[in-house]
Amino acid sequence: MLSTLVFVLFVVPLALSSETVSVRPRSSSSFPIYFGYGSNLLKERLERSVKATRMGIGKIKDYRLDFDYFSKRWNGSVATIVPDSEREVWVAIWRIPKGGFKKIDKQEGVAENVYKRFKVNVEMPDGNTINGYTYMLTKNPDRYIPLNQLPNARQPSKSYMDVIVKGAEESGLPTFYQDMLKSVSHNDYDGQVHYELS
């Protein structure tokens, strides 16, 4: 009997280690998972909309980071992710309260058809996968342009990029990815952020 118990205790964790880390409701109080890649890498920024608990970092495979859609809030183009089989996007993994997506939807202009929310898998540094939600622009850029060569019409503001870079550092994203974010072309606007605007 004792040998059977020892076998179970040591074998079951090994079996679980190869499975996807899925976020399934344990009860009505379970928290949904959100992946932030733009200004919502920064806790202070995200918590203008909703309280959030940082769970770690990961990457969305087969997508790339890009910029489009002029935002009055930021006075420049904003971040989006675009399907791309040759690239990946690093994100902060957040646990938010039940019903919190309604507040993030409002922040992201979902009702105005600016962004749309969708479910996606994120691979964590340990190789496990977690499922949750993120956002992309409803009208993504038609073609890829290196982020350090963005045309004026697609450049974010310096104010916006400063928030993203600060959030990437705070989140602990890989150094090479932080360096890439620092190289993104911007329009030099370094003024006030109008959070009340979209």
N, C-alpha and C positions, 0 to 999 in steps of 0.2 A: 504493500500500500504506500509506504513512504517513498519507494523508488518511483512509483507512478506520479506522485505529487511533484517530486523534483523534476521529472521530465516535463510536466505541464508548465511549471514555473519558468523553465529555461527555454522551451521551444516556442511558446506562444508569442513572446516579444519579438523573436526573430521573424516569425511569420508576419506580424503586423508591420515590421520595419519596411517591408517592400510594398506596402499598400499606399494608396493615395490618402493623404490627410484630408478627409472630407469634413466640411462644416455642416453637420446635421443638427437640427433642433433637438435638444434633449428635453426641453419643456417650453412653455409659452414665453419664458423669460430669456430664451437663447438670443445671442447677438449675431446680426449679419456681418459679413466680411466685405470690406471695401478696399480697392487697390488705387492708391493715388500716385500719379506720375508727374504732375505739373506743380502748381502752387500748393496743392494739397499734400505734397511731401512734407510741408512744414506744419507742425502741430498747431501753432498759434493761428495760422491761416485757416486750417480746417475747422478749428473750434469756434470760428466766427459763425459757423453754421450748425455744428453738432459736436457734442462731446465724443471723444474717440480715445481708444486705447491702442497704443502701438504694439503690434505683434511680431514685427520683424520686417524683413525685406525679401524680395524675390524678383523673378523676371518673367515677363510675358513673351513667350517665344513666337516667332513668325509675325511680329509686328515691329514697326519702327516709330520712333518719335518724330513728330513734324509740327509745323505751325501754320495756322491760317485763321481766317475770320477776325476782323478788326473789333476789338473790345474797347468800349468807352471806359469801362472800369479800369483797364490797365493801360489804355492809350497805345495799343499795339496788338499784334496778332497773338493768339493764345495757342496752347499746346493741344495736340490731339495724337492719337495713335492710328496707324494705317497698316493694313495687312501687307506683310513683306516677308517672304520666306527666308530671306538672307539676314534678317536682323532680329533684335530683341529689345525690349524696353524694361528697364529696372524700375521697381515700384516700392512704395511703402505699403505694408499690409496693416490695415486698421480694423479693429473691432468697434462697431458703432451700436448705439442703442436700437432696440426694436422700433421701427418707424422712422429711423434716422435718415433713410434714403429720401423721404419726402422733402427734408430740408436741403439735402445735397442736390436733389433734382432742381429745386428752386434756385440754388446758387449757380447751377450749371445751365440754367435756361432751357430745361427740357420742355416745358409747356410752350415756349417760344420757338421750339424746333432748332435750337442752337446745338445742343448736345443730345445724345441718346445714351441710355444706360443699357449695358448688356453683360451677360455672364461669360466668364473666361477662367481658364486655369492659369495659375502662377506656380512656377517651379522655385522652390526655396533653395538656399545654399546647400542644405543637406541632401538635396536630390528629391525630397518629397514634394508632392503637388497639393496645392490648396485651391479650392474653388470659391469664387466670389464674384463681385461686380465691379466694373469700371465704366468709363465714359469715353466716347469719341464724338467728334463733330459729325453732324448729319450730312455735311457737305465737305468731304475731305479733299486735300489737294489732289489734282489729277496726275501729277508726276513728281518723282523724287528729285530733289535738289539738295546737295550737301548742306548741312545746317550752318556751316561757316561761310556759305555763299548765298544765303537766302536773298531774294530780291526785296526791295523796299516794301512792297505790298504785303509780304509775308513775314516781315521781321517783328519779333516781340519787342516790348520796351525794355530798357535796362532795369526799370523798377520790377518788372515781372520776372526777369531772369535772375535778379538778385534774390528774390523770394525762392525761386526754384533751386538755385545753387545752395542757398542756406538750408533749405529743406533736405536736399540730397546729402549734405554734410551731417545734418542732425539725424537723418535716418540711417546713416552709415552705408550709403551706396558705395560700390567699388570705386576706387580712386580713378581708374581709367574712365569710368562713366561720368564722374564729377568733372574730370578734365574736359570731356566732350561737351558737357553742359556749359562750361565756362567759355567754350569756343564759339557758341551759337551767335550768329550775327544779330545785332539788335539796333533799334532806331535811335539810341542815345537818350531817349526820354527817361528822366530820373526824378520826375516830380511826384505829386500827390496821387495816391491810388483812390479812386472813387468807388468804394465797395457797394454803394447803393445803386450803382449802374450795372448794366449787363455787358 
